[in-house]
Amino acid sequence: MTNRFPTRFALALTACCVILTSGCASMNNRPLATVDYVDIDRFMGDWFVIAHIPARLERNAHNAIESYRLAADGSIETTYTFSTAGVDGEKRSYHPRGFIHDRKSNAEWRMQFVWPFKAEYLIVYLDDDYTLTMVGRSKRDYLWIMSRQPKISEATLQDLISRAEAMGYDPDRIRTVPQSWP
């Protein structure tokens, strides 16, 4: 008679690991709630990036501005500009195209930097007067806190970071984007 304890133990241990890691993954990837409704026309225009969990290309961004314009085909023409390594650094500009994924709320988009790939882009906070917004992803890997003005009060920024933390973001990963305009 063979001893099946090691095989059963290995199977049980493997099952526990799968359950635990899938639980962690699902917590980090649980759907991120969007705002109820975005008036697209009011949302268009320039937004200063006040803070973010940056993508690789924007790690040292300064004077970052995200600009949106509604195209005739209903897509969003986007221009993201910033200076690298200082306000006087090299200017960079990117032109992804946004696609409204949920037309009922207009708060769930897909952003396309390279065809055919589209990344989730969720408007998770928007104040009533369309002067402050937060855009995120369910993976909680990126976040953009934006304002119509290049500066906001420290109290307002801390309130937005607290909101992001309540959504499951790690506040220690949020970087303030230096904004210095004449």
NORHU-V259925 format. One record per residue. N is the residue number from 1. RES is the residue in one small letter. PSI is psi in degrees with one decimal (999 if undefined). OMEGA is omega as a letter, one per 40 degrees, with the letter a starting at -180 (* if undefined). D_FIRST is the distance of its C-alpha to the first C-alpha in whole Angstrom. Layout:
# NORHU-V259925
n | res | psi | omega | d_first
N | RES | PSI | OMEGA | D_FIRST
N | RES | PSI | OMEGA | D_FIRST
This chain:
# NORHU-V259925
n | res | psi | omega | d_first
1 | m | 130.3 | a | 0
2 | t | 151.9 | i | 4
3 | n | 116.0 | a | 7
4 | r | 1.4 | a | 9
5 | f | -48.3 | a | 12
6 | p | -38.7 | i | 14
7 | t | -45.5 | i | 14
8 | r | -41.0 | i | 15
9 | f | -43.9 | i | 17
10 | a | -42.6 | i | 19
11 | l | -42.8 | i | 20
12 | a | -41.8 | i | 21
13 | l | -42.2 | i | 23
14 | t | -44.4 | i | 24
15 | a | -42.4 | i | 25
16 | c | -42.6 | i | 27
17 | c | -42.4 | i | 29
18 | v | -44.1 | a | 30
19 | i | -44.9 | a | 31
20 | l | -44.9 | a | 33
21 | t | -33.4 | i | 35
22 | s | -32.0 | i | 36
23 | g | -41.2 | i | 37
24 | c | -43.4 | a | 39
25 | a | -41.3 | a | 41
26 | s | -31.0 | i | 42
27 | m | -39.7 | a | 44
28 | n | -22.4 | a | 45
29 | n | 13.8 | i | 46
30 | r | 148.4 | a | 47
31 | p | 141.5 | i | 50
32 | l | 122.1 | a | 53
33 | a | 137.3 | i | 56
34 | t | 171.8 | i | 59
35 | v | 161.2 | a | 63
36 | d | -39.1 | a | 64
37 | y | 140.6 | i | 67
38 | v | 122.5 | i | 68
39 | d | 103.2 | a | 72
40 | i | -43.3 | a | 71
41 | d | -40.6 | i | 75
42 | r | -28.2 | a | 75
43 | f | -24.3 | a | 72
44 | m | 157.2 | i | 74
45 | g | -162.4 | a | 75
46 | d | 138.8 | i | 75
47 | w | 123.6 | i | 72
48 | f | 130.9 | i | 72
49 | v | 111.0 | a | 68
50 | i | -38.7 | i | 68
51 | a | 159.6 | a | 65
52 | h | 163.7 | i | 62
53 | i | 104.0 | a | 58
54 | p | 150.2 | i | 59
55 | a | 163.5 | a | 58
56 | r | -44.3 | a | 58
57 | l | -15.6 | a | 61
58 | e | 19.0 | a | 63
59 | r | -35.7 | a | 61
60 | n | 31.8 | a | 65
61 | a | 141.5 | i | 67
62 | h | 150.5 | i | 70
63 | n | 44.2 | a | 73
64 | a | 133.1 | i | 70
65 | i | 132.2 | i | 72
66 | e | 123.8 | a | 70
67 | s | 135.5 | a | 72
68 | y | 141.1 | i | 72
69 | r | 129.7 | i | 74
70 | l | 122.5 | i | 73
71 | a | 162.7 | a | 74
72 | a | -30.2 | a | 75
73 | d | 3.1 | i | 72
74 | g | -6.4 | i | 71
75 | s | 170.8 | a | 68
76 | i | 115.1 | i | 69
77 | e | 122.5 | a | 71
78 | t | 137.7 | i | 69
79 | t | 122.5 | i | 71
80 | y | 113.6 | a | 69
81 | t | 147.9 | i | 71
82 | f | 165.1 | i | 71
83 | s | 145.8 | a | 72
84 | t | 143.7 | i | 69
85 | a | 33.5 | i | 69
86 | g | 158.3 | a | 72
87 | v | -24.0 | i | 75
88 | d | 8.8 | a | 77
89 | g | 179.7 | i | 74
90 | e | 133.7 | i | 73
91 | k | 137.4 | i | 73
92 | r | 150.0 | a | 71
93 | s | 132.3 | i | 71
94 | y | 150.2 | a | 68
95 | h | 65.2 | i | 68
96 | p | 162.9 | i | 65
97 | r | 132.6 | i | 66
98 | g | 145.4 | i | 65
99 | f | 123.6 | i | 64
100 | i | 118.7 | a | 64
101 | h | -36.5 | i | 60
102 | d | 100.1 | a | 61
103 | r | -15.2 | i | 65
104 | k | -42.9 | a | 65
105 | s | -23.3 | a | 64
106 | n | 15.4 | a | 65
107 | a | -7.5 | i | 63
108 | e | 115.7 | a | 60
109 | w | 170.1 | i | 61
110 | r | 131.1 | a | 59
111 | m | 128.3 | a | 61
112 | q | 110.7 | i | 61
113 | f | -37.9 | a | 61
114 | v | 127.5 | i | 60
115 | w | 138.8 | e | 60
116 | p | 13.4 | a | 58
117 | f | 135.1 | i | 56
118 | k | 130.0 | a | 57
119 | a | 145.3 | i | 56
120 | e | 138.8 | a | 56
121 | y | 105.9 | a | 59
122 | l | 128.5 | i | 59
123 | i | 104.4 | a | 62
124 | v | -12.2 | i | 61
125 | y | 140.0 | i | 64
126 | l | 121.2 | a | 67
127 | d | 164.8 | a | 70
128 | d | -30.8 | a | 73
129 | d | 12.3 | i | 76
130 | y | 41.8 | i | 73
131 | t | -16.4 | i | 74
132 | l | 140.5 | i | 70
133 | t | 159.6 | i | 67
134 | m | 135.4 | i | 63
135 | v | 134.2 | a | 61
136 | g | -169.9 | i | 58
137 | r | 150.4 | a | 54
138 | s | -28.0 | i | 51
139 | k | -11.8 | a | 49
140 | r | 28.7 | i | 52
141 | d | -23.1 | i | 52
142 | y | 151.5 | i | 56
143 | l | 140.8 | i | 59
144 | w | 123.1 | i | 62
145 | i | 119.2 | a | 65
146 | m | 155.3 | a | 68
147 | s | 156.1 | i | 72
148 | r | -17.7 | i | 75
149 | q | 152.3 | a | 76
150 | p | -13.4 | i | 75
151 | k | 144.9 | i | 75
152 | i | 163.9 | a | 74
153 | s | 154.5 | i | 74
154 | e | -37.1 | i | 71
155 | a | -41.9 | i | 71
156 | t | -43.0 | i | 70
157 | l | -45.0 | i | 68
158 | q | -35.9 | i | 66
159 | d | -43.6 | i | 66
160 | l | -38.6 | i | 64
161 | i | -39.1 | i | 62
162 | s | -39.7 | i | 61
163 | r | -42.4 | i | 60
164 | a | -41.2 | i | 58
165 | e | -40.9 | i | 56
166 | a | -24.3 | i | 56
167 | m | -5.6 | i | 54
168 | g | 7.8 | i | 52
169 | y | 148.6 | i | 53
170 | d | 112.1 | a | 53
171 | p | -23.7 | i | 57
172 | d | -16.1 | i | 56
173 | r | -9.6 | a | 56
174 | i | 124.9 | a | 59
175 | r | 131.8 | i | 62
176 | t | 134.9 | i | 66
177 | v | 117.7 | i | 68
178 | p | 131.2 | i | 71
179 | q | 118.8 | i | 74
180 | s | 107.8 | a | 77
181 | w | 145.5 | a | 80
182 | p | 999 | * | 84
